[in-house]
C-alpha cells in the first residue's frame, strides 16, 4: 500500500468509523443509521459485542457495540456522513437535514436541505461566519481525501 493510500485509510478510520452502543445490535444499527443519514446498504457494520441481556431479559446488562462507517469505496458517502454529523453537532440531532453529494470531474456538488431556522442561522447572519467556517472545514477535508477535489456547496431550506 503506498503512502497516499495509507493516509487515506488512516483518515477514514479516524473520521468515519464510529463505535455505537445499543441495548441490542439491531438498536445500535438503527441509532447509527438515524444519526448518519445513510441507508443500511451504504454502510459497513462490524459487530464488536453482542451485549448480554439483563435480569429477566430486560435492558441489557452489557450493551451491544458495533463499528459503523460509510462504505470505504464511496467517497460521496464519506462526505454525506461527515456533513450530516457536522450539522447535527452544530444545531442538534433534532434538526432534520438532508444531504446529497455528487462527485463528477473533480467537483464535489454538496447540497444540504435544512429547516428554515437552520438556514437562517447559516446564511442570514451579518458576517456569515458559521457558513464560512463550514466551507473551510469541508475544503480542508476534501483536500485530505483528494487534493484535486473542489467544493460546490448549495444550502437550501425546506
C-alpha positions as MATLAB code, in Angstrom:
seq = 'XXXXXXXXXXXXXXXXXXXXXXXXXXXXXXXXXXXXXXXXXXXXXXXXXXXXXXXXXXXXXXXXXXXXXXXXXXXXXXXXXXXXXXXXXXXXXXXXXXXXXXXXXXXXXXXXXXXXXXXXXXXXXXXXXXXXXXXXXXXXXXXXXXXXXXXXXXXXXX';
ca = [
       0.000    0.000    0.000;
       1.526    3.338   -0.977;
       1.786    6.327    1.360;
      -1.280    8.122   -0.055;
      -3.459    5.031    0.378;
      -2.203    4.619    3.934;
      -3.022    8.261    4.719;
      -6.480    7.882    3.186;
      -7.165    4.701    5.166;
      -5.980    6.412    8.342;
      -8.254    9.405    7.638;
     -11.183    7.045    7.030;
     -10.609    5.173   10.284;
     -10.143    8.410   12.234;
     -13.123   10.403   10.937;
     -15.644    7.997    9.521;
     -15.631    4.893   11.704;
     -17.634    5.252   14.888;
     -18.483    2.894   17.712;
     -22.173    2.825   18.566;
     -23.798    1.219   21.601;
     -27.330   -0.113   21.919;
     -29.358   -2.480   24.072;
     -29.111   -4.881   21.116;
     -27.088   -4.955   17.902;
     -30.241   -4.018   15.981;
     -30.843   -0.964   18.189;
     -27.219    0.135   17.775;
     -27.527   -0.180   13.982;
     -30.802    1.777   13.874;
     -29.304    4.514   16.064;
     -26.244    4.808   13.833;
     -28.340    4.897   10.649;
     -30.579    7.626   12.046;
     -27.638    9.770   13.142;
     -25.673    9.296    9.917;
     -28.294    9.975    7.252;
     -27.200    6.791    5.470;
     -29.084    3.648    4.475;
     -28.100    0.136    5.506;
     -26.792   -0.696    2.013;
     -24.470    2.348    2.157;
     -22.566    1.335    5.283;
     -20.194   -1.231    6.699;
     -21.121   -2.665   10.061;
     -18.928   -4.839   12.241;
     -20.362   -6.279   15.452;
     -17.814   -5.763   18.226;
     -20.006   -7.134   21.009;
     -23.445   -8.767   21.001;
     -24.063   -7.484   24.519;
     -25.844   -9.502   27.156;
     -29.407   -9.342   28.405;
     -30.164   -8.110   31.875;
     -32.225   -9.789   34.531;
     -35.408  -11.384   33.088;
     -34.351  -10.340   29.582;
     -34.830   -6.647   30.362;
     -32.476   -3.958   29.165;
     -29.000   -5.274   28.610;
     -26.550   -5.767   31.426;
     -23.795   -5.143   28.881;
     -24.681   -3.096   25.777;
     -24.129   -4.302   22.247;
     -21.367   -2.468   20.388;
     -20.865   -2.023   16.646;
     -18.279   -0.357   14.441;
     -20.173    1.702   11.884;
     -18.892    3.554    8.801;
     -19.876    4.583    5.292;
     -18.571    2.153    2.677;
     -14.855    2.711    2.136;
     -15.005    2.787   -1.651;
     -17.700    5.508   -1.729;
     -16.154    8.935   -1.017;
     -19.560   10.561   -1.624;
     -20.894    8.626    1.376;
     -17.923    9.763    3.479;
     -18.943   13.350    2.793;
     -22.652   12.752    3.348;
     -21.845   11.102    6.686;
     -19.458   13.867    7.730;
     -21.795   16.738    6.786;
     -24.793   15.107    8.484;
     -22.764   14.610   11.672;
     -21.452   18.193   11.452;
     -24.949   19.694   11.070;
     -26.188   17.504   13.956;
     -23.269   18.637   16.094;
     -23.737   22.338   15.391;
     -27.507   22.544   15.661;
     -28.788   19.404   17.413;
     -29.857   15.992   16.322;
     -33.498   17.117   16.448;
     -32.916   19.336   13.415;
     -33.667   17.379   10.297;
     -31.350   17.823    7.334;
     -30.916   16.056    4.019;
     -27.536   15.839    2.373;
     -26.848   14.925   -1.234;
     -23.369   14.516   -2.685;
     -22.320   14.080   -6.282;
     -18.687   13.867   -7.351;
     -18.015   14.498  -11.023;
     -14.936   15.821  -12.827;
     -13.179   16.660   -9.535;
     -16.143   18.788   -8.441;
     -17.988   17.840   -5.296;
     -21.556   19.115   -5.558;
     -22.825   19.151   -1.993;
     -26.460   20.054   -1.385;
     -27.778   20.449    2.148;
     -31.514   20.868    2.728;
     -32.290   22.236    6.196;
     -35.220   23.685    8.079;
     -35.757   27.418    7.762;
     -34.420   28.139   11.262;
     -31.134   26.391   10.481;
     -30.937   28.050    7.073;
     -31.343   31.443    8.708;
     -28.604   30.718   11.244;
     -26.275   29.548    8.479;
     -26.791   32.207    5.851;
     -28.592   35.215    7.227;
     -26.090   36.461    9.767;
     -24.279   39.722    9.121;
     -20.898   38.116    8.561;
     -21.818   34.528    7.579;
     -19.112   33.311    9.975;
     -20.769   29.929   10.523;
     -21.217   29.323    6.791;
     -17.611   30.341    6.075;
     -16.366   28.027    8.832;
     -18.312   25.073    7.432;
     -16.954   25.755    3.936;
     -13.403   25.924    5.304;
     -13.744   22.628    7.193;
     -15.217   20.924    4.120;
     -12.480   22.248    1.833;
      -9.794   21.015    4.219;
     -11.467   17.598    4.368;
     -11.717   17.416    0.563;
      -8.029   18.219    0.184;
      -7.172   15.438    2.624;
      -9.300   12.983    0.634;
      -8.017   14.081   -2.782;
      -6.204   17.358   -3.433;
      -7.841   17.661   -6.871;
     -11.381   17.927   -5.455;
     -13.175   21.276   -5.355;
     -16.345   22.140   -3.479;
     -19.633   23.468   -4.810;
     -21.948   23.992   -1.834;
     -25.671   24.659   -2.030;
     -27.671   25.126    1.156;
     -31.439   25.177    0.685;
     -34.351   25.499    3.068;
     -37.407   23.298    3.115;
];
